Amino acid sequence: MTRPPVTDRPATEDSAPSHRSLDGLVLAPVADQAPGQVGTGTRFRYHERDGEVWAEYAGGDVVRGHLVGTRAGDRLDFRYVQLRRDGTTASGHCVSTVVELPDGRLRLEETWEWESQPGSGTSVVEQLPGDGR
């Protein structure tokens, strides 16, 4: 089954472009998704170098996950794969916009789609308070 491509969506009007590196930051979803997906208990540790981004993540219904992709300005484009607590695996594609919050933390506004199963949506992950650099 062919799915439409994920499209980038603009950052919110009150956000300014952020060129701060994601390297070493820990981010978490601001809301739970459906069971078996990332949720507020999931933590993403990001790495970034020379336009490449990658992260490890775990927590909640996710035992272990990895993402890898690229960054061009404030746009991330990556693929992800994860192992769930029920022993199943899943993979997908995500496009995110990096936004700097008024308090200086970073937020990723995400549009994602599963490639291993039906489903797509949007989500937001934010740098944890106190994880500043």
DSSP file with accessible surface (Angstrom, degrees, kcal/mol):
  #  RESIDUE AA STRUCTURE BP1 BP2  ACC     N-H-->O    O-->H-N    N-H-->O    O-->H-N    TCO  KAPPA ALPHA  PHI   PSI    X-CA   Y-CA   Z-CA
    1    1 A M              0   0  188      0, 0.0     2,-0.4     0, 0.0     0, 0.0   0.000 360.0 360.0 360.0 127.8    0.0    0.0    0.0
    2    2 A T        -     0   0  140      0, 0.0     0, 0.0     0, 0.0     0, 0.0  -0.737 360.0-159.9 -88.7 130.7    1.4    3.4   -1.0
    3    3 A R        -     0   0   64     -2,-0.4     3,-0.1     1,-0.1   110,-0.0  -0.829  26.7-103.1-106.6 148.4    1.1    6.1    1.6
    4    4 A P        -     0   0  103      0, 0.0     3,-0.1     0, 0.0    -1,-0.1  -0.347  48.8 -97.0 -64.9 150.0    1.4    9.8    0.8
    5    5 A P        -     0   0  105      0, 0.0     2,-0.3     0, 0.0     0, 0.0  -0.314  38.3-102.3 -67.4 152.2    4.7   11.4    1.7
    6    6 A V        -     0   0   19     -3,-0.1     2,-0.4   107,-0.1    88,-0.1  -0.551  41.0-149.7 -69.1 135.0    5.1   13.2    5.0
    7    7 A T        -     0   0   97     -2,-0.3     2,-0.2    88,-0.1    88,-0.2  -0.866  14.0-113.5-110.8 148.1    5.0   16.9    4.3
    8    8 A D        -     0   0   66     -2,-0.4    88,-0.1    88,-0.0   102,-0.1  -0.490  28.4-155.4 -74.0 142.2    6.8   19.6    6.3
    9    9 A R        -     0   0   77    100,-0.2   100,-0.1    -2,-0.2   102,-0.0  -0.946  23.6-103.8-119.1 146.9    4.6   21.9    8.2
   10   10 A P        -     0   0  112      0, 0.0     3,-0.1     0, 0.0    87,-0.1  -0.237  36.0-103.7 -67.7 155.1    5.6   25.5    9.2
   11   11 A A        -     0   0   36      1,-0.1    87,-0.0    87,-0.1    88,-0.0  -0.299  53.5 -79.5 -67.5 161.1    6.6   26.4   12.7
   12   12 A T    >   -     0   0   56      1,-0.1     3,-1.8     2,-0.1    -1,-0.1  -0.232  42.9-110.3 -62.6 155.6    4.1   28.3   14.7
   13   13 A E  T 3  S+     0   0  205      1,-0.3    -1,-0.1    -3,-0.1    -2,-0.1   0.820 115.6  53.1 -59.7 -32.9    3.9   32.1   14.0
   14   14 A D  T 3  S+     0   0  142      2,-0.1     2,-0.3     0, 0.0    -1,-0.3   0.384  91.8  96.7 -87.5   8.5    5.4   33.1   17.3
   15   15 A S    <   -     0   0   24     -3,-1.8    86,-0.1    84,-0.0    -4,-0.1  -0.740  60.4-150.5-100.1 145.5    8.5   30.9   16.9
   16   16 A A        -     0   0   63     84,-0.5    84,-1.0    -2,-0.3    -4,-0.1  -0.811  35.5 -88.6-107.2 152.5   11.8   32.1   15.6
   17   17 A P  B     -A   99   0A  94      0, 0.0     2,-0.5     0, 0.0    82,-0.1  -0.284  42.3-153.1 -57.9 143.4   14.3   29.9   13.6
   18   18 A S        +     0   0    1     80,-0.5    80,-0.1     1,-0.1    -3,-0.0  -0.988  22.8 177.1-124.2 125.6   16.7   28.1   15.9
   19   19 A H        +     0   0  141     -2,-0.5     2,-0.2     2,-0.1    -1,-0.1   0.139  40.4 128.4-111.0  17.7   20.1   27.0   14.8
   20   20 A R        -     0   0   69      1,-0.1     2,-0.1     2,-0.0    -2,-0.1  -0.498  65.1-106.9 -70.7 144.6   21.1   25.6   18.2
   21   21 A S        -     0   0   42     -2,-0.2    -1,-0.1     1,-0.1    -2,-0.1  -0.367  12.3-149.6 -71.3 145.7   22.5   22.1   18.1
   22   22 A L    >   +     0   0    0     -2,-0.1     3,-2.4     2,-0.1    24,-0.3   0.500  54.3 133.2 -86.0  -7.0   20.4   19.2   19.4
   23   23 A D  T 3  S+     0   0   60      1,-0.3    24,-0.3    24,-0.1     3,-0.1  -0.223  78.6   0.1 -57.4 122.1   23.6   17.4   20.3
   24   24 A G  T 3  S+     0   0   27     22,-2.6    -1,-0.3     1,-0.3     2,-0.2   0.354  97.3 135.2  85.4  -5.1   23.4   16.0   23.8
   25   25 A L    <   -     0   0    0     -3,-2.4    21,-2.6    21,-0.2     2,-0.5  -0.486  46.5-144.4 -79.4 148.8   19.9   17.2   24.5
   26   26 A V  E     -B   45   0A  15     19,-0.2   102,-2.3   105,-0.2     2,-0.3  -0.958  22.2-177.0-110.9 125.9   17.2   15.1   26.1
   27   27 A L  E     -BC  44 127A   0     17,-2.4    17,-2.9    -2,-0.5   100,-0.2  -0.876   7.3-167.7-122.3 155.5   13.7   15.6   24.8
   28   28 A A  E     - C   0 126A   8     98,-2.4    98,-2.7    -2,-0.3    15,-0.1  -0.990  30.9 -99.2-140.7 148.4   10.3   14.1   25.8
   29   29 A P  E     - C   0 125A  10      0, 0.0    96,-0.3     0, 0.0     3,-0.1  -0.355  20.7-144.4 -62.9 146.6    6.8   14.1   24.3
   30   30 A V  S    S+     0   0   78     94,-2.2     2,-0.3     1,-0.1    95,-0.1   0.599  83.2  25.3 -87.4 -11.8    4.4   16.6   25.8
   31   31 A A  S    S-     0   0   52     93,-0.4     2,-0.2     8,-0.0    93,-0.1  -0.986  85.8-103.6-147.7 154.7    1.5   14.2   25.4
   32   32 A D        -     0   0  110     -2,-0.3     7,-0.2     7,-0.2     2,-0.1  -0.531  29.8-156.0 -76.0 146.2    0.9   10.4   25.2
   33   33 A Q        -     0   0   60      5,-1.2     3,-0.1     1,-0.3     7,-0.1  -0.254  46.0 -52.3 -98.9-161.9    0.2    8.8   21.8
   34   34 A A  S >  S-     0   0   50      1,-0.1     3,-1.7    -2,-0.1    -1,-0.3  -0.261  76.7 -74.9 -70.0 159.1   -1.7    5.5   21.3
   35   35 A P  T 3  S+     0   0  121      0, 0.0    -1,-0.1     0, 0.0     3,-0.1  -0.251 121.9  31.5 -53.7 141.6   -0.6    2.4   23.3
   36   36 A G  T 3  S+     0   0   13      1,-0.4     2,-0.2    -3,-0.1    -2,-0.1   0.419 106.7  91.3  87.5  -0.3    2.6    0.9   21.8
   37   37 A Q  S <  S-     0   0   33     -3,-1.7    24,-0.6     1,-0.2    -1,-0.4  -0.638  90.0 -70.0-116.3 177.2    3.9    4.3   20.7
   38   38 A V        +     0   0   23     -2,-0.2    -5,-1.2    23,-0.1     2,-0.2  -0.288  58.2 168.0 -65.2 153.4    6.1    6.9   22.4
   39   39 A G    >   -     0   0    8     -7,-0.2     3,-2.6    20,-0.2    -7,-0.2  -0.846  53.7 -64.6-151.5-171.2    4.6    8.8   25.3
   40   40 A T  T 3  S+     0   0   60      1,-0.3    20,-0.1    -2,-0.2    -8,-0.1   0.698 127.9  58.5 -61.6 -18.2    5.4   11.2   28.1
   41   41 A G  T 3  S+     0   0   40     18,-0.1    19,-0.4   -13,-0.1     2,-0.3   0.480  86.3  99.0 -87.3  -2.2    7.6    8.4   29.7
   42   42 A T    <   -     0   0    0     -3,-2.6     2,-0.4    17,-0.3    17,-0.3  -0.669  57.3-160.6 -88.2 138.2    9.8    8.2   26.6
   43   43 A R  E     - D   0  58A 107     15,-2.7    15,-1.4    -2,-0.3     2,-0.5  -0.982   2.1-159.6-121.8 131.9   13.1   10.0   26.6
   44   44 A F  E     -BD  27  57A  11    -17,-2.9   -17,-2.4    -2,-0.4     2,-0.7  -0.938   1.9-160.7-109.8 124.8   15.1   10.8   23.4
   45   45 A R  E     -BD  26  56A 118     11,-2.7    11,-1.5    -2,-0.5   -19,-0.2  -0.926  20.9-154.4-106.4 112.0   18.8   11.6   23.6
   46   46 A Y  E     - D   0  55A   0    -21,-2.6   -22,-2.6    -2,-0.7     2,-0.3  -0.551  14.9-170.5 -91.1 152.2   19.8   13.5   20.5
   47   47 A H  E     - D   0  54A  39      7,-2.6     7,-2.0   -24,-0.3     2,-0.3  -0.968   6.7-176.6-133.8 147.3   23.1   13.7   18.7
   48   48 A E  E     + D   0  53A  33     -2,-0.3     2,-0.3     5,-0.2     5,-0.2  -0.984  10.7 158.1-150.3 135.7   24.0   16.1   15.9
   49   49 A R  E >   - D   0  52A 145      3,-2.3     3,-2.2    -2,-0.3    -2,-0.0  -0.878  69.2 -17.9-158.5 126.1   27.1   16.6   13.7
   50   50 A D  T 3  S-     0   0  154      1,-0.3     3,-0.1    -2,-0.3    21,-0.0   0.854 128.5 -43.3  50.6  45.7   27.6   18.2   10.3
   51   51 A G  T 3  S+     0   0   31      1,-0.3    20,-2.5    19,-0.1     2,-0.4   0.436 114.9 115.3  83.3  -2.3   23.9   18.0    9.2
   52   52 A E  E <   -DE  49  70A 114     -3,-2.2    -3,-2.3    18,-0.2     2,-0.4  -0.827  42.7-172.7 -99.5 140.6   23.4   14.4   10.6
   53   53 A V  E     +DE  48  69A   0     16,-2.3    16,-2.7    -2,-0.4     2,-0.3  -0.977  10.4 161.1-129.2 145.4   21.0   13.7   13.5
   54   54 A W  E     -DE  47  68A  64     -7,-2.0    -7,-2.6    -2,-0.4     2,-0.3  -0.974   9.4-175.6-155.3 158.9   20.5   10.6   15.4
   55   55 A A  E     -DE  46  67A   1     12,-1.9    12,-2.1    -2,-0.3     2,-0.4  -0.993  20.1-140.6-154.5 154.5   19.0    9.6   18.7
   56   56 A E  E     -DE  45  66A  72    -11,-1.5   -11,-2.7    -2,-0.3     2,-0.3  -0.913  29.3-178.4-109.9 144.8   18.4    6.7   21.0
   57   57 A Y  E     +DE  44  65A  10      8,-2.3     8,-2.1    -2,-0.4     2,-0.3  -0.993  12.0 155.1-146.6 154.0   15.1    6.5   22.9
   58   58 A A  E     +D   43   0A  43    -15,-1.4   -15,-2.7    -2,-0.3     5,-0.2  -0.967  21.6  94.9-165.2 162.1   13.3    4.3   25.4
   59   59 A G  E >   + E   0  62A  17      3,-3.0     3,-1.9    -2,-0.3   -17,-0.3  -0.320  67.8  26.7 124.3 153.9   10.5    4.5   28.0
   60   60 A G  T 3  S-     0   0   38    -19,-0.4    -1,-0.2     1,-0.3   -22,-0.1  -0.459 132.9 -12.2  65.8-130.2    6.9    3.8   28.3
   61   61 A D  T 3  S+     0   0   68    -24,-0.6    24,-2.3    -2,-0.2     2,-0.6   0.485 121.7  89.2 -81.1  -2.6    5.8    1.2   25.8
   62   62 A V  E <   -EF  59  84A   0     -3,-1.9    -3,-3.0    22,-0.2    22,-0.2  -0.869  48.9-178.3-103.0 119.8    9.1    1.5   23.9
   63   63 A V  E    S-     0   0A  54     20,-2.4     2,-0.3    -2,-0.6    21,-0.2   0.896  76.0  -8.8 -77.3 -43.9   12.0   -0.8   25.1
   64   64 A R  E     + F   0  83A 153     19,-1.4    19,-3.1    -6,-0.1    -1,-0.3  -0.962  67.4 174.0-157.4 135.9   14.5    0.6   22.6
   65   65 A G  E     -EF  57  82A   1     -8,-2.1    -8,-2.3    -2,-0.3     2,-0.3  -0.981   8.4-166.7-143.5 156.3   14.3    2.9   19.7
   66   66 A H  E     -EF  56  81A  87     15,-2.5    15,-2.3    -2,-0.3     2,-0.3  -0.995   1.6-170.8-140.0 145.0   16.7    4.6   17.2
   67   67 A L  E     -EF  55  80A   5    -12,-2.1   -12,-1.9    -2,-0.3     2,-0.3  -0.977   4.7-179.6-133.5 151.2   16.3    7.4   14.7
   68   68 A V  E     +EF  54  79A  97     11,-2.2    11,-2.4    -2,-0.3     2,-0.3  -0.989  24.0 104.8-149.6 138.7   18.7    8.6   12.1
   69   69 A G  E     -EF  53  78A  17    -16,-2.7   -16,-2.3    -2,-0.3     2,-0.3  -0.920  52.6 -67.6-177.2-151.4   18.4   11.4    9.5
   70   70 A T  E     -EF  52  77A  80      7,-2.4     7,-2.3    -2,-0.3     2,-0.4  -0.840  21.3-145.7-130.3 160.4   19.5   14.8    8.5
   71   71 A R  E     + F   0  76A  25    -20,-2.5     2,-0.5    -2,-0.3     5,-0.2  -0.998  12.9 177.8-127.9 129.5   19.1   18.4    9.5
   72   72 A A  E >  S- F   0  75A  71      3,-2.5     3,-1.9    -2,-0.4     2,-0.3  -0.958  70.7 -50.4-127.3 105.9   18.9   21.3    7.0
   73   73 A G  T 3  S-     0   0   40     -2,-0.5   -22,-0.0     1,-0.3     0, 0.0  -0.461 123.6 -19.7  65.4-122.0   18.3   24.6    8.9
   74   74 A D  T 3  S+     0   0   28     -2,-0.3    24,-2.6    -3,-0.1     2,-0.5   0.153 117.5  98.7-104.0  20.3   15.4   24.0   11.3
   75   75 A R  E <   -FG  72  97A  89     -3,-1.9    -3,-2.5    22,-0.2     2,-0.4  -0.927  51.4-167.5-113.5 125.1   14.1   21.0    9.4
   76   76 A L  E     -FG  71  96A   0     20,-2.9    20,-2.3    -2,-0.5     2,-0.4  -0.891   3.5-174.8-104.8 143.0   14.8   17.4   10.5
   77   77 A D  E     +FG  70  95A  42     -7,-2.3    -7,-2.4    -2,-0.4     2,-0.3  -0.966  23.9 148.0-137.0 113.7   14.0   14.5    8.2
   78   78 A F  E     -FG  69  94A   7     16,-2.7    16,-2.8    -2,-0.4     2,-0.3  -0.963  41.2-129.7-146.9 163.1   14.6   11.0    9.7
   79   79 A R  E     -FG  68  93A 115    -11,-2.4   -11,-2.2    -2,-0.3     2,-0.3  -0.849  26.7-162.2-107.5 150.1   13.6    7.4    9.9
   80   80 A Y  E     -FG  67  92A  23     12,-2.3    12,-2.2    -2,-0.3     2,-0.3  -0.952  10.7-172.8-133.7 154.1   12.9    5.6   13.2
   81   81 A V  E     -FG  66  91A  73    -15,-2.3   -15,-2.5    -2,-0.3     2,-0.3  -0.991  12.2-178.7-143.6 142.5   12.7    2.0   14.3
   82   82 A Q  E     -FG  65  90A   7      8,-2.5     8,-1.8    -2,-0.3     2,-0.5  -0.992  25.8-138.9-147.2 153.6   11.6    0.7   17.7
   83   83 A L  E     -FG  64  89A  66    -19,-3.1   -20,-2.4    -2,-0.3   -19,-1.4  -0.955  29.4-149.2-108.2 127.6   11.1   -2.4   19.8
   84   84 A R  E >   -F   62   0A  26      4,-3.1     3,-2.2    -2,-0.5   -22,-0.2  -0.557  26.3-108.8 -97.1 163.1    7.9   -2.4   22.0
   85   85 A R  T 3  S+     0   0  160    -24,-2.3   -23,-0.1     1,-0.3    -1,-0.1   0.785 117.9  61.0 -59.1 -29.2    7.3   -4.0   25.3
   86   86 A D  T 3  S-     0   0  116    -25,-0.3    -1,-0.3     2,-0.1     3,-0.1   0.425 121.0-107.1 -81.5   4.9    5.0   -6.5   23.6
   87   87 A G  S <  S+     0   0   55     -3,-2.2     2,-0.2     1,-0.3    -2,-0.1   0.404  79.8 124.8  89.2  -2.3    7.9   -7.8   21.5
   88   88 A T        -     0   0   58     -5,-0.0    -4,-3.1     1,-0.0    -1,-0.3  -0.514  48.2-143.9 -87.8 159.6    6.8   -6.2   18.2
   89   89 A T  E     -G   83   0A  98     -6,-0.2     2,-0.3    -2,-0.2    -6,-0.2  -0.840  16.1-177.7-117.8 159.0    8.8   -3.8   16.1
   90   90 A A  E     -G   82   0A   2     -8,-1.8    -8,-2.5    -2,-0.3     2,-0.3  -0.989   4.6-168.2-152.9 154.1    7.8   -0.8   14.1
   91   91 A S  E     +G   81   0A  39     -2,-0.3    24,-2.9   -10,-0.2    25,-1.8  -0.972  14.5 149.7-144.1 157.5    9.4    1.7   11.8
   92   92 A G  E     -GH  80 114A   0    -12,-2.2   -12,-2.3    -2,-0.3     2,-0.3  -0.940  36.4 -96.5-167.0-170.7    8.5    5.0   10.1
   93   93 A H  E     -GH  79 113A  17     20,-2.5    20,-2.3    -2,-0.3     2,-0.3  -0.951  29.7-173.7-128.1 143.1    9.4    8.4    8.8
   94   94 A C  E     -GH  78 112A   2    -16,-2.8   -16,-2.7    -2,-0.3     2,-0.4  -0.999  14.1-164.0-142.2 141.6    9.2   11.8   10.4
   95   95 A V  E     -GH  77 111A   1     16,-2.5    16,-2.5    -2,-0.3     2,-0.3  -0.996  22.4-175.6-121.5 129.8    9.8   15.4    9.4
   96   96 A S  E     -GH  76 110A   0    -20,-2.3   -20,-2.9    -2,-0.4     2,-0.5  -0.938  22.2-143.0-128.6 152.4   10.2   17.9   12.3
   97   97 A T  E     -GH  75 109A  14     12,-2.1    12,-2.4    -2,-0.3     2,-0.5  -0.951  21.4-135.6-111.6 130.2   10.6   21.6   12.7
   98   98 A V  E     - H   0 108A   2    -24,-2.6   -80,-0.5    -2,-0.5     2,-0.4  -0.747  27.5-178.4 -87.2 126.9   13.0   22.9   15.4
   99   99 A V  E     -AH  17 107A   3      8,-2.8     8,-2.8    -2,-0.5     2,-0.5  -0.985  23.2-136.1-127.8 136.2   11.5   25.7   17.4
  100  100 A E  E     - H   0 106A  76    -84,-1.0   -84,-0.5    -2,-0.4     6,-0.2  -0.827  24.0-139.5 -92.2 126.5   13.1   27.7   20.2
  101  101 A L    >   -     0   0   16      4,-3.3     3,-2.6    -2,-0.5   -86,-0.0  -0.397  26.9-103.7 -78.2 160.6   10.7   28.2   23.2
  102  102 A P  T 3  S+     0   0  137      0, 0.0    -1,-0.1     0, 0.0    -2,-0.0   0.814 123.0  54.8 -55.2 -30.1   10.5   31.6   25.0
  103  103 A D  T 3  S-     0   0  100      2,-0.1     3,-0.1     1,-0.0    -2,-0.0   0.381 122.8-105.2 -87.1   5.0   12.5   30.0   27.9
  104  104 A G  S <  S+     0   0   22     -3,-2.6    -1,-0.0     1,-0.3     2,-0.0   0.261  80.0 126.9  94.9 -13.4   15.3   28.9   25.6
  105  105 A R        -     0   0   48     -5,-0.1    -4,-3.3    22,-0.1     2,-0.3  -0.347  58.8-116.2 -72.4 161.7   14.5   25.2   25.4
  106  106 A L  E     -H  100   0A   0     -6,-0.2    21,-3.1    -3,-0.1     2,-0.4  -0.767  24.8-166.3-102.2 147.1   14.0   23.5   22.1
  107  107 A R  E     -HI  99 126A  63     -8,-2.8    -8,-2.8    -2,-0.3     2,-0.5  -0.972  10.6-149.0-127.0 143.0   10.8   21.9   20.7
  108  108 A L  E     -HI  98 125A   0     17,-3.1    17,-2.0    -2,-0.4     2,-0.7  -0.972   6.5-158.0-112.2 120.4   10.4   19.6   17.8
  109  109 A E  E     -HI  97 124A   7    -12,-2.4   -12,-2.1    -2,-0.5     2,-0.3  -0.898  26.5-161.6 -97.4 113.1    7.0   19.9   16.0
  110  110 A E  E     -HI  96 123A  13     13,-3.1    13,-1.8    -2,-0.7     2,-0.4  -0.768  29.8-170.6-111.9 142.7    6.7   16.6   14.2
  111  111 A T  E     +HI  95 122A  23    -16,-2.5   -16,-2.5    -2,-0.3     2,-0.3  -0.999  30.4 173.1-122.7 120.7    4.7   15.1   11.4
  112  112 A W  E     -HI  94 121A  24      9,-2.7     9,-2.4    -2,-0.4     2,-0.3  -0.861  21.5-168.8-131.4 161.5    5.2   11.3   11.2
  113  113 A E  E     -HI  93 120A  20    -20,-2.3   -20,-2.5    -2,-0.3     7,-0.3  -0.984  25.7-121.5-148.3 138.5    3.9    8.2    9.4
  114  114 A W  E     -H   92   0A   7      5,-2.5   -22,-0.3    -2,-0.3     5,-0.2  -0.575  18.5-173.9 -71.9 145.1    4.4    4.6   10.1
  115  115 A E  S    S+     0   0   74    -24,-2.9   -23,-0.2    -2,-0.2    -1,-0.1   0.558  84.8  51.7-108.9 -19.1    6.0    2.6    7.2
  116  116 A S  S    S+     0   0   60    -25,-1.8   -24,-0.1     1,-0.1   -27,-0.1   0.485 124.3   8.2 -95.3  -5.4    5.6   -0.8    8.8
  117  117 A Q  S    S-     0   0   54    -26,-0.3    -1,-0.1     2,-0.1    -3,-0.1  -0.963  94.0 -74.2-162.5 166.4    1.9   -0.4    9.6
  118  118 A P  S    S+     0   0  100      0, 0.0     2,-0.1     0, 0.0    -3,-0.1  -0.384  77.8  82.7 -68.8 148.9   -1.0    2.0    8.9
  119  119 A G        -     0   0   36     -5,-0.2    -5,-2.5    -2,-0.1     2,-0.3  -0.291  36.0-177.8 133.2 147.8   -1.1    5.3   10.7
  120  120 A S  E     + I   0 113A  89     -7,-0.3     2,-0.3    -2,-0.1    -7,-0.2  -0.955  16.9 137.2-159.4 167.6    0.2    8.8   10.8
  121  121 A G  E     - I   0 112A  24     -9,-2.4    -9,-2.7    -2,-0.3     2,-0.3  -0.986  41.8 -85.7 176.1-166.4    0.0   11.9   12.9
  122  122 A T  E     + I   0 111A  81     -2,-0.3     2,-0.3   -11,-0.2   -11,-0.2  -0.915  36.0 169.7-128.3 155.5    1.6   14.9   14.6
  123  123 A S  E     - I   0 110A  11    -13,-1.8   -13,-3.1    -2,-0.3     2,-0.4  -0.965  22.7-135.3-156.2 168.9    3.4   15.2   17.9
  124  124 A V  E     - I   0 109A  37     -2,-0.3   -94,-2.2   -15,-0.2   -93,-0.4  -1.000  14.2-173.8-133.5 131.4    5.5   17.6   19.9
  125  125 A V  E     -CI  29 108A   1    -17,-2.0   -17,-3.1    -2,-0.4     2,-0.4  -0.964  10.6-164.6-121.6 144.4    8.7   16.8   21.9
  126  126 A E  E     -CI  28 107A  31    -98,-2.7   -98,-2.4    -2,-0.4   -19,-0.2  -0.963  28.9-100.4-130.7 149.2   10.4   19.3   24.1
  127  127 A Q  E     -C   27   0A   1    -21,-3.1  -100,-0.3    -2,-0.4   -22,-0.1  -0.390  51.3-107.5 -59.8 135.0   13.8   19.6   25.7
  128  128 A L    >   -     0   0   46   -102,-2.3     3,-2.0     1,-0.1  -102,-0.1  -0.427  36.9 -99.9 -67.6 141.8   13.4   18.7   29.4
  129  129 A P  T 3  S+     0   0  102      0, 0.0    -1,-0.1     0, 0.0    -3,-0.0  -0.322 111.8  26.4 -57.7 140.4   13.6   21.6   31.9
  130  130 A G  T 3  S+     0   0   86     -3,-0.1    -2,-0.1     1,-0.1    -3,-0.0   0.456  92.3 103.6  84.3  -2.0   17.0   21.8   33.4
  131  131 A D    <   +     0   0   39     -3,-2.0  -105,-0.2  -105,-0.1    -3,-0.1  -0.160  53.4 139.4-100.4  35.6   18.6   20.1   30.4
  132  132 A G              0   0   58   -107,-0.1   -27,-0.1    -5,-0.1   -28,-0.0  -0.375 360.0 360.0 -80.4 159.7   20.0   23.4   29.2
  133  133 A R              0   0  164     -2,-0.1    -2,-0.0  -108,-0.0    -3,-0.0  -0.941 360.0 360.0-130.5 360.0   23.4   24.1   27.7
